[in-house]
Amino acid sequence: MTKFICMLLALPLAASICAQTNEVDPCTLIDKAALTKIFGEIKEGPKAKEGLMKEKQCEWTNMSGSWVSLSVYTAERWGLKKGSGNNPVEVKDLGEEAFTDKRGTDSEIYIRKGKSMLEVRTSAGSDVARKVAESVITKLP
């Protein structure tokens, strides 16, 4: 019974954290000029999407056919993402904690900052993922 009451009391806090994260629109975290400098001339995007776990996503495609995607989650998913990585490698000097991973030919970087987590995925390589992440992370609350 005590656990149930504690869970009920925690719900407003969890809802508040999720609401703050859901307010962040990943399509607004980087402008076209900054992304073009890192990623190349933009062919398509920003294209807003919703992920499998209802997180907000944004995708762009460049003229060579490569893509980059930004997703914003609540930091509560940090352990899940890090634990499900193929071979997570720690990254220094990004947010409070960060790691990279590789999924097939795609590069991924995950950054935890405050109550938010940023995911940058791209087919354009790890250098592009890192540079986009560096540009975007300062804009998260």
Backbone as CSV, one residue per row, in Angstrom:
resi,resn,N_x,N_y,N_z,CA_x,CA_y,CA_z,C_x,C_y,C_z
1,MET,0.820,-1.191,0.000,0.000,0.000,0.000,0.864,1.255,0.000
2,THR,1.946,1.252,0.805,2.833,2.410,0.877,3.479,2.683,-0.481
3,LYS,3.886,1.614,-1.182,4.481,1.785,-2.505,3.483,2.420,-3.468
4,PHE,2.252,1.999,-3.384,1.203,2.543,-4.259,1.009,4.036,-4.012
5,ILE,0.978,4.429,-2.759,0.817,5.844,-2.407,2.018,6.649,-2.908
6,CYS,3.231,6.112,-2.745,4.434,6.796,-3.230,4.386,6.965,-4.746
7,MET,3.909,5.938,-5.436,3.802,6.030,-6.900,2.803,7.112,-7.294
8,LEU,1.679,7.181,-6.594,0.679,8.215,-6.890,1.236,9.614,-6.652
9,LEU,2.014,9.763,-5.591,2.604,11.064,-5.293,3.656,11.456,-6.323
10,ALA,4.321,10.477,-6.912,5.380,10.741,-7.902,4.820,11.076,-9.283
11,LEU,3.574,10.720,-9.565,3.000,10.948,-10.893,3.035,12.411,-11.339
12,PRO,2.658,13.370,-10.504,2.722,14.767,-10.962,4.139,15.204,-11.328
13,LEU,5.143,14.745,-10.571,6.529,15.079,-10.881,6.931,14.473,-12.218
14,ALA,6.611,13.208,-12.435,6.940,12.545,-13.702,6.238,13.240,-14.860
15,ALA,4.988,13.605,-14.673,4.244,14.301,-15.732,4.883,15.646,-16.036
16,SER,5.344,16.339,-15.005,5.990,17.637,-15.195,7.286,17.490,-15.981
17,ILE,8.093,16.489,-15.643,9.348,16.244,-16.354,9.077,15.912,-17.808
18,CYS,8.130,15.028,-18.066,7.792,14.643,-19.434,7.243,15.831,-20.220
19,ALA,6.450,16.658,-19.585,5.883,17.824,-20.269,6.984,18.785,-20.686
20,GLN,7.976,19.013,-19.816,9.074,19.907,-20.166,9.842,19.368,-21.360
21,THR,10.112,18.071,-21.387,10.830,17.463,-22.500,9.997,17.520,-23.764
22,ASN,8.686,17.276,-23.658,7.816,17.289,-24.829,7.637,18.682,-25.407
23,GLU,7.957,19.716,-24.640,7.859,21.076,-25.141,8.986,21.396,-26.110
24,VAL,10.071,20.647,-26.074,11.214,20.895,-26.951,10.919,20.321,-28.332
25,ASP,10.954,21.193,-29.330,10.746,20.779,-30.712,12.121,20.607,-31.356
26,PRO,12.534,19.376,-31.658,13.870,19.165,-32.214,14.099,19.881,-33.548
27,CYS,13.035,20.205,-34.265,13.184,20.918,-35.536,13.658,22.352,-35.336
28,THR,13.535,22.871,-34.116,13.950,24.248,-33.839,15.328,24.326,-33.199
29,LEU,15.975,23.191,-32.969,17.252,23.185,-32.258,18.443,23.581,-33.123
30,ILE,18.292,23.520,-34.445,19.371,23.912,-35.349,18.745,24.562,-36.577
31,ASP,19.326,25.677,-37.006,18.775,26.336,-38.195,19.423,25.778,-39.463
32,LYS,18.811,26.076,-40.590,19.240,25.508,-41.868,20.687,25.867,-42.208
33,ALA,21.078,27.102,-41.952,22.443,27.534,-42.274,23.483,26.745,-41.472
34,ALA,23.238,26.582,-40.174,24.177,25.844,-39.321,24.240,24.374,-39.733
35,LEU,23.091,23.777,-40.024,23.070,22.373,-40.429,23.744,22.186,-41.788
36,THR,23.488,23.100,-42.711,24.111,23.020,-44.038,25.633,23.062,-43.933
37,LYS,26.150,23.895,-43.054,27.599,24.001,-42.855,28.201,22.672,-42.390
38,ILE,27.485,21.947,-41.564,27.961,20.677,-41.012,27.675,19.507,-41.953
39,PHE,26.491,19.487,-42.532,25.907,18.311,-43.175,25.883,18.386,-44.700
40,GLY,26.016,19.579,-45.257,25.913,19.771,-46.696,24.554,20.342,-47.068
41,GLU,24.410,20.692,-48.334,23.181,21.332,-48.801,21.954,20.464,-48.508
42,ILE,20.945,21.081,-47.917,19.735,20.372,-47.505,18.802,20.182,-48.698
43,LYS,18.386,18.944,-48.902,17.431,18.623,-49.959,16.010,18.627,-49.416
44,GLU,15.851,18.066,-48.208,14.525,17.901,-47.610,14.602,18.093,-46.103
45,GLY,13.601,18.741,-45.555,13.527,18.922,-44.113,13.589,20.390,-43.756
46,PRO,13.283,20.707,-42.529,13.028,19.784,-41.424,11.672,19.094,-41.556
47,LYS,11.661,17.820,-41.199,10.455,16.998,-41.268,10.163,16.468,-39.859
48,ALA,9.112,16.994,-39.235,8.732,16.585,-37.881,8.092,15.201,-37.916
49,LYS,8.453,14.385,-36.925,7.909,13.034,-36.815,7.677,12.719,-35.343
50,GLU,7.028,11.610,-35.107,6.860,11.092,-33.745,7.448,9.685,-33.714
51,GLY,8.305,9.434,-32.729,8.955,8.140,-32.605,8.050,7.075,-32.012
52,LEU,8.584,5.880,-31.926,7.836,4.735,-31.401,7.371,4.939,-29.960
53,MET,8.141,5.703,-29.190,7.792,5.929,-27.787,7.234,7.336,-27.590
54,LYS,6.631,7.873,-28.652,5.958,9.177,-28.641,6.912,10.366,-28.468
55,GLU,8.224,10.140,-28.657,9.162,11.246,-28.581,9.103,12.059,-29.879
56,LYS,9.458,13.326,-29.767,9.483,14.194,-30.937,10.789,13.965,-31.694
57,GLN,10.682,13.894,-33.014,11.841,13.701,-33.872,11.803,14.717,-34.999
58,CYS,12.962,14.942,-35.590,13.041,15.797,-36.765,14.124,15.227,-37.677
59,GLU,13.834,15.188,-38.974,14.774,14.614,-39.939,15.053,15.579,-41.078
60,TRP,16.283,15.481,-41.593,16.710,16.221,-42.774,17.451,15.256,-43.696
61,THR,17.415,15.532,-44.985,18.170,14.781,-45.990,19.002,15.791,-46.770
62,ASN,20.250,15.424,-47.107,21.070,16.334,-47.900,21.061,15.906,-49.375
63,MET,21.705,16.677,-50.198,21.685,16.449,-51.648,22.368,15.139,-52.049
64,SER,23.256,14.611,-51.218,23.916,13.342,-51.539,23.127,12.134,-51.036
65,GLY,21.977,12.378,-50.400,21.114,11.288,-49.954,21.327,10.847,-48.517
66,SER,22.278,11.455,-47.822,22.474,11.131,-46.411,21.378,11.799,-45.590
67,TRP,21.120,11.285,-44.392,20.086,11.833,-43.525,20.651,12.053,-42.128
68,VAL,19.996,12.950,-41.402,20.301,13.180,-39.991,18.971,13.339,-39.262
69,SER,18.917,12.800,-38.055,17.695,12.819,-37.259,18.018,13.259,-35.838
70,LEU,17.176,14.142,-35.287,17.272,14.554,-33.888,16.034,14.073,-33.150
71,SER,16.234,13.535,-31.958,15.121,13.129,-31.093,15.386,13.662,-29.702
72,VAL,14.313,14.060,-29.014,14.419,14.531,-27.640,13.535,13.646,-26.768
73,TYR,14.138,13.107,-25.702,13.460,12.220,-24.760,13.604,12.794,-23.360
74,THR,12.885,12.195,-22.426,13.132,12.460,-21.014,14.398,11.690,-20.618
75,ALA,15.192,12.263,-19.737,16.449,11.633,-19.301,16.215,10.314,-18.566
76,GLU,14.977,10.042,-18.194,14.661,8.773,-17.533,14.970,7.574,-18.429
77,ARG,15.070,7.784,-19.727,15.376,6.692,-20.668,16.870,6.459,-20.856
78,TRP,17.695,7.233,-20.173,19.146,7.156,-20.351,19.667,5.731,-20.150
79,GLY,19.340,5.115,-19.028,19.832,3.769,-18.736,19.393,2.755,-19.774
80,LEU,18.150,2.868,-20.224,17.627,1.969,-21.250,18.425,2.107,-22.547
81,LYS,18.648,3.340,-22.991,19.388,3.563,-24.237,20.827,3.090,-24.121
82,LYS,21.478,3.435,-23.014,22.877,3.046,-22.843,23.009,1.529,-22.702
83,GLY,22.074,0.930,-21.999,22.118,-0.520,-21.805,21.799,-1.317,-23.056
84,SER,21.095,-0.702,-24.000,20.728,-1.432,-25.221,21.685,-1.146,-26.375
85,GLY,22.768,-0.400,-26.119,23.728,-0.086,-27.169,24.526,-1.308,-27.586
86,ASN,24.975,-1.303,-28.836,25.827,-2.395,-29.347,27.204,-2.349,-28.693
87,ASN,27.811,-1.173,-28.712,29.131,-0.982,-28.135,29.277,0.490,-27.740
88,PRO,28.556,0.928,-26.684,28.594,2.348,-26.320,29.990,2.793,-25.894
89,VAL,30.412,3.945,-26.432,31.715,4.523,-26.112,31.478,5.901,-25.511
90,GLU,32.010,6.121,-24.316,31.815,7.388,-23.615,32.402,8.553,-24.408
91,VAL,31.705,9.687,-24.366,32.154,10.916,-25.011,32.289,11.980,-23.929
92,LYS,33.391,12.687,-23.915,33.638,13.745,-22.926,33.156,15.090,-23.470
93,ASP,32.862,15.995,-22.561,32.571,17.399,-22.873,31.299,17.636,-23.666
94,LEU,30.317,16.772,-23.522,28.999,16.993,-24.124,27.950,16.732,-23.060
95,GLY,27.212,17.759,-22.678,26.172,17.592,-21.676,26.748,17.088,-20.361
96,GLU,25.913,16.419,-19.588,26.351,15.847,-18.312,26.960,14.460,-18.516
97,GLU,26.526,13.805,-19.573,26.993,12.458,-19.876,26.654,12.201,-21.337
98,ALA,27.536,11.507,-22.059,27.278,11.229,-23.471,27.999,9.954,-23.903
99,PHE,27.431,9.303,-24.922,28.096,8.153,-25.525,27.718,8.057,-27.001
100,THR,28.583,7.402,-27.752,28.302,7.133,-29.160,28.057,5.642,-29.316
101,ASP,27.419,5.298,-30.407,27.163,3.905,-30.741,27.054,3.822,-32.260
102,LYS,27.164,2.644,-32.769,27.068,2.409,-34.207,25.997,1.348,-34.422
103,ARG,25.073,1.612,-35.318,24.018,0.648,-35.684,24.153,0.408,-37.173
104,GLY,24.778,-0.681,-37.543,25.032,-0.926,-38.958,25.947,0.153,-39.490
105,THR,25.498,0.889,-40.504,26.303,1.973,-41.064,25.942,3.329,-40.462
106,ASP,24.936,3.378,-39.584,24.496,4.634,-38.985,25.304,4.953,-37.727
107,SER,25.554,6.234,-37.524,26.228,6.712,-36.314,25.192,7.332,-35.403
108,GLU,25.346,7.100,-34.111,24.420,7.632,-33.112,25.223,8.256,-31.987
109,ILE,24.707,9.350,-31.449,25.276,9.936,-30.242,24.116,10.307,-29.327
110,TYR,24.262,9.963,-28.059,23.237,10.224,-27.049,23.845,11.126,-25.993
111,ILE,23.098,12.162,-25.609,23.587,13.118,-24.625,22.511,13.352,-23.578
112,ARG,22.901,13.259,-22.315,21.983,13.568,-21.213,22.341,14.942,-20.681
113,LYS,21.330,15.799,-20.597,21.510,17.146,-20.050,20.265,17.505,-19.258
114,GLY,20.435,17.695,-17.958,19.294,18.014,-17.100,18.260,16.912,-17.162
115,LYS,17.023,17.286,-17.443,15.924,16.328,-17.490,15.681,15.803,-18.907
116,SER,16.579,16.159,-19.828,16.394,15.775,-21.226,17.524,14.893,-21.726
117,MET,17.222,14.166,-22.780,18.213,13.374,-23.484,18.060,13.665,-24.973
118,LEU,19.162,13.910,-25.629,19.192,14.178,-27.062,19.795,12.981,-27.773
119,GLU,19.152,12.565,-28.845,19.691,11.511,-29.707,19.924,12.116,-31.082
120,VAL,21.146,11.969,-31.587,21.471,12.382,-32.951,21.856,11.118,-33.706
121,ARG,21.131,10.840,-34.779,21.427,9.675,-35.625,21.668,10.188,-37.036
122,THR,22.627,9.567,-37.732,22.898,9.989,-39.096,23.556,8.885,-39.908
123,SER,23.338,8.953,-41.204,24.024,8.060,-42.141,25.280,8.732,-42.678
124,ALA,25.567,9.965,-42.229,26.691,10.746,-42.751,27.984,10.587,-41.942
125,GLY,27.996,9.728,-40.935,29.219,9.451,-40.190,29.280,10.097,-38.815
126,SER,30.231,9.615,-38.020,30.339,10.037,-36.627,30.774,11.493,-36.478
127,ASP,31.567,12.022,-37.413,31.974,13.433,-37.322,30.767,14.352,-37.450
128,VAL,29.868,14.047,-38.376,28.655,14.842,-38.553,27.789,14.739,-37.302
129,ALA,27.620,13.524,-36.769,26.815,13.335,-35.559,27.365,14.181,-34.416
130,ARG,28.669,14.159,-34.221,29.308,14.926,-33.130,29.111,16.429,-33.327
131,LYS,29.341,16.920,-34.538,29.220,18.360,-34.800,27.775,18.843,-34.640
132,VAL,26.818,18.058,-35.093,25.409,18.422,-34.910,25.085,18.443,-33.419
133,ALA,25.525,17.419,-32.697,25.274,17.348,-31.254,25.869,18.555,-30.536
134,GLU,27.092,18.935,-30.874,27.738,20.099,-30.252,26.949,21.377,-30.511
135,SER,26.409,21.490,-31.706,25.643,22.683,-32.075,24.294,22.748,-31.360
136,VAL,23.695,21.595,-31.119,22.317,21.511,-30.616,22.235,21.480,-29.086
137,ILE,23.176,20.848,-28.425,23.045,20.553,-26.998,22.896,21.818,-26.146
138,THR,23.472,22.910,-26.568,23.381,24.153,-25.780,21.957,24.707,-25.754
139,LYS,21.118,24.254,-26.667,19.750,24.765,-26.752,18.748,23.964,-25.932
140,LEU,19.185,22.847,-25.373,18.289,22.068,-24.502,18.238,22.717,-23.123
141,PRO,17.043,22.657,-22.495,16.929,23.263,-21.153,17.779,22.532,-20.123
